[in-house]
Amino acid sequence: MARAAAEVHVFLNPAVFDPLGPEGRQIVLSHEATHVALGAATTASLPLWLSEGIADYVALVGNPLPDTVLAAQIRRLVQEDGAPKALPGPAEFAGSNTDIGAWYEAAWLAVRLIAETYGRPALLEFYSRAEADKDTRAAFRQVLGTTEAQFRRAWQARLVELAG
């Protein structure tokens, strides 16, 4: 039986959105549209790094700016403090976190690492599996053939390389 979809609304803060300029606005709209398309309102069980990272991945695919620009905030944090110990979670995405932008970049880089290493179809399968299982453990193992710990180490190495 098909489930009726709930209405989804995207609210944009004009004080933040308006100064972005056309390219920045398009990135934000693409990010939010990805959440809508993937049903993010009903996927609260996904880790935030995956949910936010895939939305940024879609929004930034094909963006010609170099990673040094697109990931400037996480680069700075890694240069100052070293690689994060864990993939970003609720504390990193809290609105009160002054480094929230860096954590969006870190999540985007994690998702991009999946796409680059395993391919876009595997990324989508990973996302779907994690959503269905309400957990990423089986998705890491069965879709990517790795563990979260192994993936996290590869992501940390990528961040350190980028911060170089």
Secondary structure as GFF3:
##gff-version 3
##sequence-region A 1 164
A	DSSP	alpha_helix	14	17	.	.	.	ID=ss1
A	DSSP	three_ten_helix	18	20	.	.	.	ID=ss2
A	DSSP	alpha_helix	21	37	.	.	.	ID=ss3
A	DSSP	three_ten_helix	40	42	.	.	.	ID=ss4
A	DSSP	alpha_helix	48	60	.	.	.	ID=ss5
A	DSSP	alpha_helix	67	70	.	.	.	ID=ss6
A	DSSP	alpha_helix	72	81	.	.	.	ID=ss7
A	DSSP	alpha_helix	100	118	.	.	.	ID=ss8
A	DSSP	alpha_helix	120	133	.	.	.	ID=ss9
A	DSSP	alpha_helix	137	138	.	.	.	ID=ss10
A	DSSP	pi_helix	139	143	.	.	.	ID=ss11
A	DSSP	alpha_helix	148	163	.	.	.	ID=ss12
###
